[in-house]
Amino acid sequence: MNQFSLPRRDFLYGLGSSVGSLALTSLLQAEEAGLKPRKGHLPARAKRCIFLMMEGGPSHIDTFDPKPELAKRHLQVFNRQGERESAMSSGKRYFVQSPFEFVKAGQSGADITTEWSHLREMVDDMCFFRGAQVESVNHPTACYHVNTGNRFGGDPALGSWVTYGLGSPNQNLPGFVVLPRNSYPQGGGSNWSNGFLPADFQGTPLRPEGSPILDLTPPRGVTRKRQRANLDLLAKLNAKHQESRAETNALEARMASYELAYRMQAEVPGILDLEGETERTREMYGIGKQHTDAFGRKCLLARRLVESGVRFVQAYAGNWDSHDYIERAHGSLIRSVDQPIAALLKDFKQRDMLKDTLVFFCGEFGRTPDNGMRGGKSYGRDHNAKAMAMWFAGGGTRGGATVGATDELGGEAVECVHHIRDVHVTLLHLLGLDDNRLTYHHAGRFKQLSQFGGEVIEELLG
């Protein structure tokens, strides 16, 4: 073996007398343990996380952040010299008021549009954050940024980092499960990739239609005993093959995935069968109704997955990219997720699980207070990286709080302003992980979710 093919593990051990030794021990332990559960760096407020990803960029101005000033300026020409330019400005543009009515809901008096007829009952358990910002206004790079901390893809997803740090309580299920739409988000499966982490920590997507996992059921005539014998033989052959290729771990990861797939065949079908829930529960999630059935199933399945030991679940809804007809487009989308999300929070609360289950809602960016006219009165909004809709519930967050603020037009966060990396650091913190200690050696340096460090947003903590 020449100096350039030195196994990564041997190289890392060589760092024992250097600065790299600070993170080396936990790094190697996590890699060796795979998905086995392990303690984090800090006392955890949350044991599990559900990430509700609103792909396309929901408008904060039309959901949780009212801007009365826009009503005064509605359809006035956007003045580029007197106002901040919008993210996608081109041609003649106009200010656009929200088509929705806002109300003060709950004892906390949280701002929310009347379209959220179910979720507004839960605002006292939610923490709204108006200070988050991202860097990109392009959907693929912005999705990567929110999901992985890196705008250019190739890095591990948030769920991958969490399962790398904590493992998963149920060894018969993936630690990180994704519930996508029929069409994958912009950027594709890289949004839930393990990146440079071992393959154990990648997200496992469940298909929204048909069999959630292909080939979950063994072929006709193949018994569990026969499967076990086949896997044992394959393991022996693979182990022999790997003896001369110790510097690579791809084969080891594939062997582990075969074993997990075998174990999943016994446990997954029962979890995916929502008919095991009471009719009352299915109705609460909106299952069986045309508008809410799809996302209602995702939310109920997310609850069943984390209840069964899955550490991190991400559920996608969209497309929120409303450049025009925002009343119709956003109105329809809000109605499709409103009842299911409210049911998810109620269900956790009834089961006494909300206190240690973190629910996180956001898109890849927000939207602008102005827009061009695309024919008639088809008002909409463009992409905005400087202000966005985001909230947290449970898992040690401040229920009933609204943190941060945007300017009077909703164009930019101006109070308690934090980059998305600080949101990531805060999410890890709530789950008992320290971003500066949750590192992995790759391409010559120790890497982390925040890229180069961030801070916990203390105002979000309960």
C-alpha positions as CSV (number, residue, x, y, z in Angstrom):
1,M,0.0,0.0,0.0
2,N,1.5,3.3,-1.0
3,Q,1.3,6.5,1.0
4,F,-1.6,7.8,-1.0
5,S,-3.8,4.8,-0.3
6,L,-3.4,4.8,3.5
7,P,-6.8,3.8,5.1
8,R,-8.7,6.7,6.4
9,R,-9.1,5.1,9.8
10,D,-5.2,4.7,10.1
11,F,-4.7,8.2,9.0
12,L,-7.2,9.5,11.7
13,Y,-5.5,7.5,14.4
14,G,-2.3,9.3,13.3
15,L,-4.0,12.6,14.3
16,G,-4.1,11.4,18.0
17,S,-1.3,13.8,19.1
18,S,-2.7,16.8,17.2
19,V,-5.6,19.2,17.4
20,G,-7.7,16.6,15.6
21,S,-7.7,14.3,18.6
22,L,-10.3,16.6,20.2
23,A,-13.0,15.2,17.9
24,L,-11.4,11.9,17.0
25,T,-12.7,9.7,19.8
26,S,-16.4,10.5,19.2
27,L,-15.9,10.4,15.5
28,L,-14.6,6.8,15.5
29,Q,-17.1,5.6,18.1
30,A,-20.0,7.0,16.0
31,E,-18.7,5.3,12.8
32,E,-18.2,2.0,14.5
33,A,-21.6,2.1,16.3
34,G,-23.6,2.8,13.1
35,L,-27.2,3.4,14.1
36,K,-26.9,2.1,17.6
37,P,-28.2,4.8,20.1
38,R,-25.6,6.8,21.9
39,K,-25.5,9.9,24.2
40,G,-25.1,13.3,22.8
41,H,-22.7,16.0,24.0
42,L,-25.3,17.9,26.0
43,P,-28.5,17.2,28.0
44,A,-31.1,16.8,25.3
45,R,-34.4,18.7,25.3
46,A,-35.7,16.7,22.3
47,K,-35.3,13.0,21.6
48,R,-36.5,13.1,18.0
49,C,-37.3,15.6,15.3
50,I,-39.9,16.0,12.5
51,F,-38.9,18.5,9.8
52,L,-41.9,19.9,7.8
53,M,-40.2,21.1,4.6
54,M,-42.4,23.5,2.7
55,E,-40.6,23.4,-0.7
56,G,-40.9,26.4,-3.0
57,G,-40.6,29.2,-0.4
58,P,-43.8,30.0,1.5
59,S,-44.5,33.6,2.0
60,H,-44.1,34.9,5.5
61,I,-46.2,37.9,4.6
62,D,-49.1,35.7,3.8
63,T,-48.9,33.2,6.6
64,F,-47.4,34.4,10.0
65,D,-46.0,38.0,9.5
66,P,-48.6,40.6,8.8
67,K,-47.6,43.9,7.1
68,P,-50.4,46.5,7.2
69,E,-48.1,49.0,5.4
70,L,-48.4,46.9,2.3
71,A,-52.2,47.5,2.3
72,K,-51.5,51.3,2.1
73,R,-49.0,50.8,-0.8
74,H,-50.9,48.1,-2.7
75,L,-50.2,48.4,-6.4
76,Q,-48.1,51.5,-6.0
77,V,-45.0,51.4,-8.2
78,F,-42.0,49.9,-6.5
79,N,-39.5,52.7,-6.1
80,R,-36.0,51.3,-6.7
81,Q,-34.2,54.4,-5.5
82,G,-36.2,54.7,-2.3
83,E,-36.7,51.0,-1.4
84,R,-34.5,47.9,-1.2
85,E,-34.5,46.0,-4.5
86,S,-36.3,42.7,-4.5
87,A,-34.4,39.5,-5.0
88,M,-35.6,38.9,-8.6
89,S,-36.4,42.5,-9.7
90,S,-36.9,43.1,-13.4
91,G,-39.2,45.4,-15.3
92,K,-41.9,47.5,-13.7
93,R,-42.9,46.2,-10.2
94,Y,-45.6,47.0,-7.7
95,F,-46.2,46.5,-4.0
96,V,-48.6,43.7,-3.2
97,Q,-50.7,43.4,-0.1
98,S,-51.7,40.1,1.4
99,P,-55.0,38.7,0.1
100,F,-55.5,37.1,3.5
101,E,-56.8,38.4,6.7
102,F,-54.7,38.1,9.9
103,V,-55.9,37.5,13.4
104,K,-54.4,37.4,16.8
105,A,-54.7,33.8,18.0
106,G,-54.4,32.0,21.3
107,Q,-53.5,33.4,24.7
108,S,-50.1,34.5,23.2
109,G,-51.8,36.6,20.5
110,A,-49.7,35.1,17.7
111,D,-50.2,36.5,14.2
112,I,-51.7,34.0,11.8
113,T,-54.0,34.2,8.7
114,T,-57.5,33.0,8.9
115,E,-56.7,30.4,6.3
116,W,-55.0,28.4,9.1
117,S,-58.3,27.5,10.7
118,H,-56.9,24.5,12.5
119,L,-53.3,25.5,13.2
120,R,-54.3,28.7,14.9
121,E,-55.6,26.6,17.8
122,M,-52.1,25.4,18.5
123,V,-50.1,28.7,18.4
124,D,-49.5,28.7,22.1
125,D,-47.4,25.6,21.6
126,M,-45.5,27.1,18.7
127,C,-42.5,29.5,18.6
128,F,-42.5,31.7,15.5
129,F,-39.1,33.0,14.3
130,R,-39.0,36.0,12.0
131,G,-35.2,36.7,12.1
132,A,-33.9,33.9,9.9
133,Q,-32.0,34.5,6.6
134,V,-30.4,32.4,3.9
135,E,-28.0,33.3,1.1
136,S,-29.5,32.0,-2.2
137,V,-32.7,32.8,-4.1
138,N,-32.3,29.8,-6.5
139,H,-34.4,26.8,-5.5
140,P,-31.8,24.0,-5.8
141,T,-29.0,25.9,-4.0
142,A,-31.5,27.3,-1.4
143,C,-32.9,23.8,-0.7
144,Y,-29.4,22.4,-0.3
145,H,-28.6,25.3,2.0
146,V,-31.5,24.7,4.4
147,N,-31.2,20.9,4.3
148,T,-27.4,20.5,4.4
149,G,-25.8,23.9,5.3
150,N,-24.0,23.9,2.0
151,R,-25.5,25.7,-1.1
152,F,-23.7,23.5,-3.5
153,G,-24.7,20.1,-2.4
154,G,-22.6,17.1,-1.6
155,D,-22.7,17.6,2.2
156,P,-24.7,15.5,4.7
157,A,-28.3,16.5,5.4
158,L,-29.4,17.7,8.8
159,G,-31.1,14.3,9.5
160,S,-27.8,12.5,8.6
161,W,-25.8,14.6,11.1
162,V,-28.4,13.9,13.8
163,T,-28.4,10.2,13.3
164,Y,-24.6,10.2,13.0
165,G,-24.4,11.9,16.4
166,L,-27.1,10.0,18.2
167,G,-27.8,6.8,16.4
168,S,-31.4,5.5,16.4
169,P,-33.4,3.7,19.1
170,N,-34.8,1.1,16.6
171,Q,-32.2,-1.0,14.8
172,N,-34.9,-2.5,12.5
173,L,-35.7,0.8,10.9
174,P,-33.6,3.6,9.2
175,G,-32.6,6.4,11.6
176,F,-33.6,9.1,9.0
177,V,-36.7,8.7,6.9
178,V,-37.9,11.1,4.2
179,L,-41.5,11.5,3.0
180,P,-41.2,13.3,-0.4
181,R,-43.8,14.5,-2.9
182,N,-44.4,12.6,-6.1
183,S,-41.8,14.9,-7.7
184,Y,-38.6,15.2,-5.8
185,P,-37.5,18.7,-4.6
186,Q,-35.2,20.8,-6.7
187,G,-31.8,19.3,-6.2
188,G,-33.2,15.8,-5.9
189,G,-32.2,13.2,-3.4
190,S,-29.0,15.1,-2.5
191,N,-31.3,17.0,-0.1
192,W,-31.3,14.0,2.2
193,S,-27.9,12.5,1.2
194,N,-25.4,11.2,3.8
195,G,-22.7,13.2,1.8
196,F,-19.3,12.2,3.1
197,L,-20.7,10.4,6.1
198,P,-20.9,6.6,6.1
199,A,-23.9,5.3,4.2
200,D,-25.7,4.2,7.4
201,F,-26.7,7.8,7.9
202,Q,-28.4,8.6,4.6
203,G,-32.1,9.4,4.4
204,T,-34.5,6.7,3.3
205,P,-37.2,8.0,1.1
206,L,-40.7,6.3,1.2
207,R,-42.6,6.5,-2.1
208,P,-45.8,8.6,-1.8
209,E,-47.7,6.2,-4.1
210,G,-47.8,2.5,-4.4
211,S,-45.5,0.4,-2.3
212,P,-43.5,2.9,-0.1
213,I,-40.4,0.7,-0.4
214,L,-39.8,-1.4,-3.5
215,D,-39.2,-5.1,-3.0
216,L,-40.1,-4.8,0.7
217,T,-41.9,-8.2,0.4
218,P,-39.7,-11.2,-0.5
219,P,-40.4,-12.9,-3.9
220,R,-43.0,-15.7,-3.8
221,G,-41.5,-18.9,-2.5
222,V,-38.5,-17.3,-0.8
223,T,-38.8,-17.9,3.0
224,R,-37.2,-15.9,5.8
225,K,-34.9,-18.8,6.4
226,R,-33.8,-18.9,2.8
227,Q,-33.2,-15.2,2.8
228,R,-31.1,-15.5,6.0
229,A,-29.0,-18.2,4.4
230,N,-28.5,-16.2,1.3
231,L,-27.4,-13.1,3.2
232,D,-25.0,-15.2,5.4
233,L,-23.4,-16.6,2.2
234,L,-23.2,-13.2,0.6
235,A,-21.6,-11.7,3.8
236,K,-18.9,-14.4,3.7
237,L,-18.1,-13.7,0.0
238,N,-18.1,-9.9,0.6
239,A,-15.9,-10.2,3.7
240,K,-13.3,-12.2,1.6
241,H,-13.5,-9.6,-1.2
242,Q,-13.0,-6.7,1.3
243,E,-9.9,-8.2,2.9
244,S,-7.7,-6.8,0.1
245,R,-9.7,-3.5,0.0
246,A,-9.5,-2.3,3.6
247,E,-9.2,1.3,2.6
248,T,-12.7,1.5,1.2
249,N,-16.0,1.3,3.2
250,A,-18.5,1.2,0.3
251,L,-18.8,-2.6,0.4
252,E,-19.2,-2.6,4.2
253,A,-22.0,0.0,3.9
254,R,-23.8,-2.1,1.2
255,M,-23.6,-5.2,3.4
256,A,-25.1,-3.2,6.3
257,S,-27.9,-2.0,4.0
258,Y,-28.7,-5.6,3.1
259,E,-29.0,-6.5,6.7
260,L,-31.2,-3.5,7.5
261,A,-33.5,-4.3,4.5
262,Y,-33.9,-7.8,5.9
263,R,-34.9,-6.6,9.3
264,M,-37.2,-3.9,7.8
265,Q,-39.3,-6.6,6.1
266,A,-40.6,-7.7,9.4
267,E,-41.3,-4.3,11.0
268,V,-42.0,-1.8,8.3
269,P,-45.3,-3.1,6.9
270,G,-47.1,-2.8,10.3
271,I,-45.9,0.8,10.7
272,L,-47.0,1.8,7.3
273,D,-50.4,0.4,7.7
274,L,-52.4,3.5,8.8
275,E,-55.6,1.4,8.9
276,G,-54.4,0.3,12.3
277,E,-55.3,3.7,13.6
278,T,-58.8,4.5,14.8
279,E,-61.2,6.2,12.4
280,R,-61.3,9.2,14.7
281,T,-57.5,9.6,14.4
282,R,-57.5,9.3,10.6
283,E,-60.3,11.9,10.5
284,M,-58.3,14.2,12.8
285,Y,-55.4,14.2,10.3
286,G,-57.8,14.8,7.3
287,I,-57.3,11.4,5.8
288,G,-60.0,10.6,3.3
289,K,-60.6,14.2,2.4
290,Q,-59.5,15.3,-1.1
291,H,-57.5,18.3,0.0
292,T,-55.8,16.9,3.1
293,D,-55.4,13.2,2.5
294,A,-51.9,13.2,1.0
295,F,-50.2,15.4,3.7
296,G,-52.4,14.0,6.4
297,R,-51.0,10.5,5.7
298,K,-47.5,11.9,5.8
299,C,-48.0,13.5,9.2
300,L,-49.7,10.5,10.7
301,L,-46.9,8.2,9.3
302,A,-44.3,10.6,10.7
303,R,-45.8,10.3,14.1
304,R,-45.9,6.5,13.8
305,L,-42.3,6.4,12.6
306,V,-40.8,8.5,15.5
307,E,-43.0,6.6,17.9
308,S,-41.4,3.4,16.7
309,G,-37.9,4.8,17.2
310,V,-37.0,6.6,14.0
311,R,-34.8,9.5,15.1
312,F,-35.5,12.0,12.3
313,V,-38.3,12.3,9.8
314,Q,-38.6,14.9,7.0
315,A,-42.0,15.5,5.3
316,Y,-42.3,17.6,2.1
317,A,-45.2,19.7,1.0
318,G,-45.3,22.1,-1.9
319,N,-45.0,23.7,-4.4
320,W,-45.1,27.1,-2.6
321,D,-43.4,29.0,-5.5
322,S,-46.3,31.5,-6.0
323,H,-45.1,34.1,-8.5
324,D,-48.7,34.9,-9.3
325,Y,-52.2,34.1,-8.2
326,I,-50.9,33.9,-4.6
327,E,-54.4,33.9,-3.1
328,R,-55.4,30.8,-5.0
329,A,-52.0,29.1,-4.8
330,H,-51.1,29.7,-1.2
331,G,-54.7,29.4,-0.1
332,S,-54.9,25.9,-1.6
333,L,-51.5,24.9,-0.1
334,I,-52.4,26.2,3.4
335,R,-55.6,24.2,3.3
336,S,-53.8,21.1,2.3
337,V,-51.4,21.1,5.3
338,D,-53.3,23.1,7.9
339,Q,-55.4,20.3,9.4
340,P,-52.7,17.6,9.2
341,I,-50.0,19.7,10.9
342,A,-52.4,20.8,13.7
343,A,-53.4,17.2,14.2
344,L,-49.8,16.2,14.5
345,L,-49.2,18.7,17.2
346,K,-52.4,17.8,19.0
347,D,-51.6,14.1,18.8
348,F,-48.1,14.5,20.3
349,K,-49.6,16.7,23.0
350,Q,-52.2,14.1,23.9
351,R,-49.6,11.4,24.0
352,D,-47.3,13.6,26.2
353,M,-44.7,13.4,23.4
354,L,-44.6,17.1,22.3
355,K,-42.3,18.0,25.2
356,D,-39.5,15.8,23.8
357,T,-40.4,15.8,20.1
358,L,-39.1,18.8,18.1
359,V,-41.3,19.8,15.1
360,F,-39.7,22.3,12.7
361,F,-41.5,24.1,9.8
362,C,-39.8,26.1,7.1
363,G,-39.1,26.5,3.4
364,E,-35.9,27.3,1.5
365,F,-36.6,31.1,1.6
366,G,-39.4,33.7,1.9
367,R,-41.0,36.0,-0.6
368,T,-40.9,39.6,-1.5
369,P,-43.4,42.4,-0.7
370,D,-43.4,43.4,-4.4
371,N,-43.8,41.7,-7.7
372,G,-44.2,42.3,-11.4
373,M,-47.6,42.1,-13.1
374,R,-48.0,39.0,-15.3
375,G,-51.2,39.8,-16.9
376,G,-54.4,41.1,-15.3
377,K,-54.4,41.1,-11.5
378,S,-52.4,37.9,-11.0
379,Y,-50.6,39.2,-7.9
380,G,-47.8,37.1,-6.5
381,R,-44.3,37.4,-5.0
382,D,-40.7,36.6,-5.9
383,H,-38.0,34.9,-4.0
384,N,-36.5,36.5,-0.9
385,A,-33.5,35.3,1.0
386,K,-33.6,38.0,3.7
387,A,-36.9,37.1,5.3
388,M,-38.8,33.8,5.6
389,A,-41.5,31.9,7.4
390,M,-40.3,29.5,10.1
391,W,-41.6,28.0,13.4
392,F,-40.8,25.4,16.0
393,A,-43.0,23.4,18.4
394,G,-42.1,21.2,21.3
395,G,-38.7,19.8,22.1
396,G,-37.7,22.5,24.5
397,T,-38.7,25.5,22.4
398,R,-40.6,28.6,23.7
399,G,-44.2,27.8,23.1
400,G,-46.4,30.9,22.5
401,A,-43.4,33.2,21.6
402,T,-42.7,35.3,18.5
403,V,-39.0,36.0,18.2
404,G,-37.4,38.5,15.8
405,A,-39.0,40.9,13.3
406,T,-38.9,42.0,9.7
407,D,-39.1,45.6,8.5
408,E,-42.5,47.3,7.9
409,L,-42.8,45.9,4.4
410,G,-41.5,42.4,5.2
411,G,-38.5,42.7,2.9
412,E,-35.8,41.9,5.4
413,A,-35.3,40.6,8.9
414,V,-34.2,43.5,11.2
415,E,-34.5,42.1,14.7
416,C,-32.8,39.0,16.2
417,V,-31.3,38.4,12.8
418,H,-29.6,35.0,12.4
419,H,-28.2,33.1,9.4
420,I,-29.6,29.6,8.7
421,R,-26.4,28.1,10.2
422,D,-27.5,29.4,13.6
423,V,-30.9,27.7,13.1
424,H,-29.0,24.4,12.4
425,V,-26.8,24.9,15.5
426,T,-29.9,25.5,17.6
427,L,-31.7,22.4,16.3
428,L,-28.6,20.3,17.1
429,H,-28.4,21.9,20.5
430,L,-32.1,21.0,21.3
431,L,-31.3,17.4,20.4
432,G,-28.2,17.3,22.7
433,L,-25.5,17.8,20.1
434,D,-22.8,20.5,19.9
435,D,-22.1,21.5,16.3
436,N,-18.5,22.2,17.1
437,R,-18.0,18.7,18.5
438,L,-20.1,16.9,15.9
439,T,-17.4,16.7,13.2
440,Y,-16.2,14.3,10.5
441,H,-12.8,14.3,8.8
442,H,-13.2,14.7,5.1
443,A,-11.0,16.2,2.3
444,G,-8.2,17.1,4.8
445,R,-10.2,18.8,7.6
446,F,-12.9,18.2,10.2
447,K,-16.2,19.3,8.8
448,Q,-19.5,20.2,10.6
449,L,-23.1,21.1,9.7
450,S,-22.6,24.8,10.2
451,Q,-19.5,24.7,7.9
452,F,-17.4,27.0,10.2
453,G,-19.4,27.4,13.4
454,G,-22.5,29.2,14.6
455,E,-24.4,30.2,17.7
456,V,-27.4,28.9,19.5
457,I,-30.4,31.2,19.2
458,E,-31.1,31.5,22.9
459,E,-34.4,33.4,22.4
460,L,-36.0,30.3,20.9
461,L,-35.3,28.1,23.9
462,G,-38.0,27.4,26.5
